[in-house]
Amino acid sequence: MEKTNIIKVAFDTTMEGIILTDSDAKIVVANKAIEKCLGHKITDLIGKDVNIFLPNFLQEIHSQHYKSYFKKKEGFSHLKNAREVIGLHKDGSFIPLEIRLSMFVFENERYVKALITDITQRKEKEEINQIAKMKLEAKVKDNTRQLKQVVKELRLTNKALEIEIQQKIKAKEKAKEALIAERELSQLKTKFISLASHEFRTPLSGILTSATLIEKYNLEKNKPVEKHLRIIKSMVKHLNNILNDFLSLERVESGETQYKFSSFPFNKLMDEIIEEAKSFTKKGQLINYTPRIDCPNMYQDRKIVYIILSNILYNAIKYSQENTSIDINIIIDKNITISISDSGIGIPNEDQKYIFKRFYRASNTTHIQGTGLGLNIVKANIEALGGSISFNSEENQGTKFILIIPKRFKANC
């Protein structure tokens, strides 16, 4: 292909409209993009005045400028940067144009090259942006006004809050003083209970010893005497349990519970607890428990585990009727899970969420002796050992307590 043909193809395929004009402002050359931009066919433009692209009100001014600049030696050198003008489309509509001008000399003749771009879309975007800017400025002004109002209101609110905070601080200080006084009173009460419990132990021990001796020397086996001796021993044990609860409470409250860990056979501990519990069973009550052959040693505080399990078992006995069964089941994995089920009076739904609270007793236990401390002490101790306690219960259907106690270390039975 000849170079002239290549240049023509490149010229005609340029995206921008291009026209060349001579010193008389006549169009000498135009490319295809001009047709799309301004609607004129190239064949209709050749030889036409360049003002054909301008509205009437700009044509005279443009002609004077064109002649004036053409006479100057520097020509349009200062107009090489783009400028915006209003153009005239063939259909008579006005369109915004961007024009870049440059002058060159060919065969001793001076020509002007104009690069013409339709910037309608750009102007529309600029207009949209301008409108958006105005709206934004208006919104900012409105928001600023609202913000000033909010700041004013906040200042007033802050003043009111400062007054309220000062009042709350004073109330908090009074409440703190009252709490300290209450704690001191509670400590005095706990110390008194502990002292009284220790003092009761000696006479109770004497009563139990005397009852045992009377039973031993009751050679004639007088049945009324034996009956009353059993009652005395039962009541002494009951009082001892209450005293143990109060002493445990005192240790928990004071934080003085010192756990002593050792390894011991779990089966043997359960046998002791069940054997001791049998002395509290009612007529016809049975404790169903089968020792696990694979039961491991526990590494825990033996005394505390004893207190936990015996407390739950004694409750099952106490809150169940005569001729009922109490079932004990063991599950062994990384922990030892002990479930103790009875078919006793159960715990009413409305009481269940409070059952572990100190001194709380269910509404259906008012006719049964108790302090309301046992479950609170059990929960505090089992959690201290890393375990947990939960239960399922239905009133008049029975209760099932589930105790999970970590083995701490695996060992052989």
C-alpha positions as CSV (number, residue, x, y, z in Angstrom):
1,M,0.0,0.0,0.0
2,E,1.3,3.5,-0.9
3,K,2.2,5.8,1.9
4,T,-0.4,8.4,0.8
5,N,-3.1,5.8,1.1
6,I,-1.9,4.8,4.6
7,I,-2.0,8.5,5.7
8,K,-5.5,8.9,4.3
9,V,-6.7,5.8,6.1
10,A,-5.1,7.0,9.4
11,F,-6.6,10.5,8.8
12,D,-10.1,9.2,8.2
13,T,-10.1,6.8,11.1
14,T,-9.0,9.4,13.7
15,M,-11.6,9.6,16.5
16,E,-11.4,13.4,16.6
17,G,-12.9,15.5,13.9
18,I,-10.1,17.2,11.8
19,I,-10.4,20.1,9.4
20,L,-7.7,22.1,7.5
21,T,-8.4,25.7,6.5
22,D,-6.4,28.1,4.3
23,S,-5.6,31.7,4.9
24,D,-9.1,32.7,3.6
25,A,-10.8,30.5,6.3
26,K,-11.9,28.0,3.6
27,I,-12.1,24.3,4.4
28,V,-9.4,22.4,2.5
29,V,-9.6,19.0,4.1
30,A,-11.9,17.2,6.5
31,N,-12.0,13.7,7.9
32,K,-14.9,11.2,8.5
33,A,-15.2,12.0,12.2
34,I,-16.5,15.5,11.3
35,E,-19.5,14.0,9.6
36,K,-20.5,12.2,12.8
37,C,-19.7,15.2,15.0
38,L,-21.4,18.0,13.0
39,G,-23.6,16.2,10.5
40,H,-22.0,17.6,7.3
41,K,-20.7,15.3,4.6
42,I,-17.1,15.9,3.7
43,T,-17.9,16.5,0.0
44,D,-20.3,19.3,1.1
45,L,-17.6,21.0,3.3
46,I,-14.7,21.4,0.9
47,G,-14.4,25.0,-0.1
48,K,-16.9,26.2,2.6
49,D,-16.1,28.9,5.1
50,V,-15.1,27.5,8.5
51,N,-17.9,29.6,10.0
52,I,-20.4,27.0,8.8
53,F,-19.7,25.3,12.1
54,L,-20.5,28.4,14.2
55,P,-23.9,30.1,15.2
56,N,-24.6,33.4,13.5
57,F,-23.9,35.5,16.6
58,L,-20.3,34.1,16.6
59,Q,-19.5,34.1,12.9
60,E,-18.5,37.8,12.5
61,I,-16.3,37.8,15.7
62,H,-14.7,34.6,14.6
63,S,-13.9,36.0,11.1
64,Q,-12.2,39.1,12.5
65,H,-10.1,37.0,14.9
66,Y,-9.2,34.6,12.1
67,K,-7.9,37.4,9.8
68,S,-6.1,39.2,12.6
69,Y,-4.3,36.1,13.8
70,F,-3.4,35.0,10.3
71,K,-1.6,38.2,9.8
72,K,0.6,37.8,12.8
73,K,3.8,36.0,12.5
74,E,3.2,33.8,15.5
75,G,-0.2,32.9,14.2
76,F,-2.2,30.6,16.6
77,S,0.8,29.4,18.6
78,H,-0.8,30.7,21.7
79,L,-4.0,28.7,21.0
80,K,-2.6,25.2,21.0
81,N,-4.3,24.4,24.2
82,A,-7.9,23.3,24.0
83,R,-10.7,25.8,24.1
84,E,-14.5,25.4,24.3
85,V,-16.9,27.0,21.9
86,I,-20.6,26.7,20.9
87,G,-20.9,24.8,17.6
88,L,-23.7,24.6,15.1
89,H,-24.9,21.1,13.9
90,K,-26.2,20.7,10.4
91,D,-29.7,20.2,11.9
92,G,-29.5,23.6,13.5
93,S,-28.9,22.5,17.1
94,F,-26.2,24.0,19.2
95,I,-23.5,21.6,20.5
96,P,-20.6,22.2,22.8
97,L,-17.3,21.6,21.1
98,E,-13.7,21.4,22.3
99,I,-11.2,22.7,19.6
100,R,-7.4,22.5,19.5
101,L,-5.8,24.8,16.8
102,S,-2.3,24.8,15.3
103,M,-0.8,26.5,12.3
104,F,1.6,25.0,9.8
105,V,3.2,25.9,6.4
106,F,2.9,23.8,3.3
107,E,4.5,24.8,0.0
108,N,4.9,28.4,1.2
109,E,1.2,28.5,2.2
110,R,0.0,28.9,5.8
111,Y,-2.8,26.5,7.0
112,V,-4.7,26.0,10.2
113,K,-5.4,22.5,11.6
114,A,-8.4,22.2,13.9
115,L,-9.0,19.1,16.1
116,I,-12.8,19.2,17.0
117,T,-14.5,17.0,19.7
118,D,-18.1,16.9,20.6
119,I,-18.1,17.4,24.4
120,T,-21.9,17.1,24.9
121,Q,-21.7,14.2,27.3
122,R,-18.9,15.8,29.3
123,K,-20.9,19.0,29.7
124,E,-23.9,17.0,30.7
125,K,-21.8,15.3,33.4
126,E,-20.4,18.6,34.4
127,E,-23.9,20.0,34.7
128,I,-25.0,17.0,36.7
129,N,-22.0,17.4,38.9
130,Q,-22.6,21.1,39.4
131,I,-26.2,20.4,40.4
132,A,-25.0,17.7,42.7
133,K,-22.5,20.1,44.1
134,M,-25.1,22.7,44.7
135,K,-27.4,20.2,46.4
136,L,-24.5,18.9,48.5
137,E,-23.6,22.5,49.5
138,A,-27.2,23.1,50.5
139,K,-27.3,19.8,52.4
140,V,-24.1,20.7,54.2
141,K,-25.5,24.1,55.2
142,D,-28.7,22.4,56.4
143,N,-26.7,19.7,58.3
144,T,-24.4,22.4,59.7
145,R,-27.5,24.3,61.0
146,Q,-28.9,21.1,62.5
147,L,-25.5,20.2,64.0
148,K,-25.3,23.5,65.7
149,Q,-28.7,22.9,67.1
150,V,-27.7,19.5,68.3
151,V,-24.5,20.8,69.8
152,K,-26.6,23.4,71.7
153,E,-28.9,20.7,72.9
154,L,-26.0,18.5,73.9
155,R,-24.5,21.2,75.9
156,L,-27.7,21.6,77.8
157,T,-28.0,17.8,78.2
158,N,-24.4,17.6,79.4
159,K,-25.1,20.1,82.1
160,A,-28.1,18.1,83.2
161,L,-26.0,14.9,83.1
162,E,-23.3,16.5,85.1
163,I,-25.8,17.3,87.8
164,E,-27.3,13.8,87.6
165,I,-23.8,12.1,87.7
166,Q,-22.9,14.1,90.8
167,Q,-26.1,12.9,92.4
168,K,-25.4,9.3,91.4
169,I,-21.9,9.5,92.7
170,K,-23.2,10.7,96.1
171,A,-25.8,7.9,96.0
172,K,-23.2,5.3,95.0
173,E,-21.0,6.4,97.9
174,K,-23.9,6.1,100.3
175,A,-24.7,2.6,98.8
176,K,-21.0,1.6,99.2
177,E,-21.0,2.7,102.8
178,A,-24.2,0.7,103.4
179,L,-22.7,-2.4,101.6
180,I,-19.6,-2.2,103.8
181,A,-21.8,-2.0,106.8
182,E,-23.9,-5.0,105.5
183,R,-20.7,-7.0,104.9
184,E,-19.4,-6.3,108.3
185,L,-22.8,-7.4,109.8
186,S,-22.8,-10.5,107.6
187,Q,-19.2,-11.4,108.8
188,L,-20.3,-10.9,112.4
189,K,-23.3,-13.1,111.8
190,T,-21.2,-15.8,110.1
191,K,-18.6,-15.7,112.9
192,F,-21.4,-16.0,115.5
193,I,-22.9,-19.0,113.6
194,S,-19.4,-20.6,113.4
195,L,-18.8,-20.0,117.1
196,A,-22.2,-21.3,118.1
197,S,-21.8,-24.4,115.8
198,H,-18.5,-25.2,117.5
199,E,-20.0,-24.8,120.9
200,F,-22.9,-27.1,120.0
201,R,-20.6,-29.9,118.9
202,T,-19.4,-30.8,122.4
203,P,-22.8,-31.3,124.1
204,L,-24.1,-33.1,121.0
205,S,-21.1,-35.4,121.1
206,G,-21.9,-36.1,124.7
207,I,-25.5,-36.9,124.0
208,L,-24.6,-39.3,121.2
209,T,-22.0,-41.0,123.4
210,S,-24.5,-41.4,126.2
211,A,-27.2,-42.7,123.9
212,T,-24.7,-45.3,122.5
213,L,-23.8,-46.4,126.1
214,I,-27.5,-46.7,127.1
215,E,-28.1,-48.8,124.0
216,K,-25.1,-51.0,124.9
217,Y,-26.2,-51.5,128.5
218,N,-29.8,-52.0,127.7
219,L,-29.4,-55.7,128.5
220,E,-33.1,-56.4,128.6
221,K,-33.5,-55.0,125.1
222,N,-36.4,-52.9,126.1
223,K,-38.0,-52.0,122.7
224,P,-39.4,-48.6,123.7
225,V,-35.9,-47.6,125.0
226,E,-34.3,-48.8,121.8
227,K,-36.8,-46.8,119.7
228,H,-36.2,-43.6,121.6
229,L,-32.4,-44.2,121.5
230,R,-32.7,-44.4,117.7
231,I,-34.6,-41.2,117.6
232,I,-32.0,-39.5,119.8
233,K,-29.2,-40.7,117.6
234,S,-31.1,-39.6,114.4
235,M,-31.7,-36.2,115.8
236,V,-28.1,-35.8,116.9
237,K,-27.0,-36.7,113.4
238,H,-29.4,-34.3,111.9
239,L,-28.1,-31.5,114.2
240,N,-24.6,-32.4,113.2
241,N,-25.4,-32.1,109.6
242,I,-26.9,-28.7,110.1
243,L,-23.8,-27.6,112.0
244,N,-21.6,-29.0,109.2
245,D,-23.6,-26.9,106.8
246,F,-23.1,-23.7,108.8
247,L,-19.4,-24.4,109.2
248,S,-19.0,-25.1,105.4
249,L,-20.9,-21.8,104.7
250,E,-18.5,-19.9,107.0
251,R,-15.5,-21.4,105.2
252,V,-17.0,-20.6,101.7
253,E,-17.8,-17.0,102.7
254,S,-14.5,-16.3,104.3
255,G,-12.6,-17.9,101.4
256,E,-10.7,-20.1,103.9
257,T,-11.6,-23.4,102.3
258,Q,-8.3,-25.2,101.7
259,Y,-8.7,-28.2,99.4
260,K,-6.5,-31.2,100.1
261,F,-6.0,-33.3,97.1
262,S,-5.2,-37.0,97.3
263,S,-5.7,-40.2,95.3
264,F,-8.5,-42.5,96.6
265,P,-10.8,-45.3,95.3
266,F,-14.1,-43.8,94.2
267,N,-16.0,-47.1,94.7
268,K,-14.9,-47.2,98.3
269,L,-16.0,-43.6,98.9
270,M,-19.5,-44.4,97.4
271,D,-19.8,-47.5,99.6
272,E,-19.1,-45.3,102.7
273,I,-21.6,-42.7,101.6
274,I,-24.4,-45.2,100.9
275,E,-23.8,-47.2,104.1
276,E,-24.0,-43.9,106.2
277,A,-27.1,-42.8,104.3
278,K,-28.9,-46.1,105.1
279,S,-29.3,-44.9,108.7
280,F,-31.4,-42.0,107.4
281,T,-33.7,-44.0,105.1
282,K,-37.4,-44.2,105.7
283,K,-39.5,-47.4,106.0
284,G,-39.2,-49.3,102.8
285,Q,-36.8,-47.0,101.0
286,L,-34.1,-48.6,98.9
287,I,-30.9,-47.2,97.5
288,N,-30.0,-48.9,94.1
289,Y,-26.4,-48.7,93.2
290,T,-24.1,-51.1,91.4
291,P,-20.4,-50.4,91.8
292,R,-18.5,-50.0,88.5
293,I,-15.7,-52.6,88.1
294,D,-13.7,-50.2,85.9
295,C,-14.0,-47.4,88.3
296,P,-10.8,-45.4,88.6
297,N,-9.1,-43.7,91.6
298,M,-9.9,-40.0,91.9
299,Y,-7.3,-37.3,92.6
300,Q,-9.6,-34.9,94.4
301,D,-10.4,-33.6,97.9
302,R,-12.0,-36.7,99.4
303,K,-13.7,-34.9,102.2
304,I,-15.3,-32.3,99.9
305,V,-16.4,-35.0,97.4
306,Y,-18.0,-36.9,100.3
307,I,-19.9,-33.7,101.4
308,I,-21.1,-33.1,97.9
309,L,-22.4,-36.6,97.2
310,S,-23.8,-37.3,100.7
311,N,-25.7,-34.0,100.6
312,I,-27.5,-34.8,97.4
313,L,-28.2,-38.4,98.5
314,Y,-29.6,-37.2,101.9
315,N,-31.9,-34.8,100.1
316,A,-33.2,-37.6,97.9
317,I,-34.0,-39.6,101.0
318,K,-35.5,-36.7,102.9
319,Y,-37.8,-35.5,100.1
320,S,-39.0,-39.0,99.1
321,Q,-41.8,-41.0,100.6
322,E,-41.6,-44.4,102.3
323,N,-41.4,-47.5,100.1
324,T,-39.6,-45.6,97.2
325,S,-36.3,-46.2,95.4
326,I,-33.3,-43.9,94.9
327,D,-31.2,-44.8,91.9
328,I,-27.5,-44.0,91.6
329,N,-25.8,-44.4,88.2
330,I,-22.2,-43.7,87.2
331,I,-20.7,-42.8,83.8
332,I,-16.9,-42.8,83.4
333,D,-15.0,-40.9,80.8
334,K,-12.5,-38.0,81.4
335,N,-14.9,-37.2,84.3
336,I,-17.0,-39.2,86.6
337,T,-20.7,-38.3,86.2
338,I,-23.0,-39.3,89.0
339,S,-26.7,-39.2,88.6
340,I,-29.0,-39.5,91.7
341,S,-32.7,-39.9,91.0
342,D,-35.6,-40.1,93.3
343,S,-39.4,-40.2,92.9
344,G,-40.1,-37.7,95.6
345,I,-42.0,-34.4,95.9
346,G,-39.9,-32.7,93.1
347,I,-39.2,-29.0,92.8
348,P,-41.9,-26.7,91.5
349,N,-41.1,-24.9,88.3
350,E,-41.3,-21.4,89.8
351,D,-38.7,-22.4,92.5
352,Q,-36.2,-24.1,90.2
353,K,-34.2,-21.0,89.2
354,Y,-33.6,-20.1,92.9
355,I,-32.8,-23.6,94.2
356,F,-29.1,-23.0,94.5
357,K,-29.4,-19.7,96.3
358,R,-28.4,-19.5,100.0
359,F,-31.2,-20.2,102.5
360,Y,-33.7,-20.7,99.7
361,R,-36.2,-23.5,100.2
362,A,-38.8,-24.7,97.7
363,S,-42.4,-23.8,98.4
364,N,-43.4,-27.4,98.9
365,T,-40.8,-28.2,101.6
366,T,-42.1,-26.0,104.5
367,H,-43.3,-29.2,106.4
368,I,-39.8,-30.8,106.1
369,Q,-36.8,-29.7,108.2
370,G,-33.9,-28.0,106.4
371,T,-31.7,-24.9,106.3
372,G,-31.7,-24.1,102.6
373,L,-27.8,-24.2,102.6
374,G,-27.0,-27.7,101.3
375,L,-27.4,-27.1,97.5
376,N,-25.6,-23.7,97.8
377,I,-22.6,-25.3,99.5
378,V,-22.6,-28.2,97.0
379,K,-22.6,-25.9,94.0
380,A,-19.8,-23.7,95.4
381,N,-17.6,-26.7,96.2
382,I,-18.2,-28.7,93.0
383,E,-17.4,-25.7,90.8
384,A,-14.3,-25.1,92.9
385,L,-13.2,-28.7,92.0
386,G,-13.7,-28.0,88.3
387,G,-17.0,-29.8,88.1
388,S,-20.7,-28.9,87.6
389,I,-24.2,-29.7,88.9
390,S,-27.5,-29.7,87.1
391,F,-30.9,-31.2,87.6
392,N,-34.3,-32.2,86.1
393,S,-37.3,-32.1,88.2
394,E,-41.1,-32.2,88.1
395,E,-43.3,-31.6,91.0
396,N,-44.7,-34.8,92.6
397,Q,-42.8,-36.8,90.1
398,G,-39.2,-36.7,91.5
399,T,-35.8,-35.1,90.9
400,K,-32.7,-36.2,89.1
401,F,-29.4,-34.5,90.0
402,I,-26.4,-34.8,87.6
403,L,-23.0,-34.2,89.1
404,I,-19.9,-34.0,87.0
405,I,-16.6,-34.3,88.9
406,P,-13.2,-34.4,87.1
407,K,-11.0,-37.4,87.9
408,R,-8.0,-34.9,87.7
409,F,-5.6,-37.8,86.9
410,K,-6.2,-41.3,85.5
411,A,-5.2,-44.1,87.7
412,N,-5.9,-47.9,88.1
413,C,-8.6,-49.1,90.4
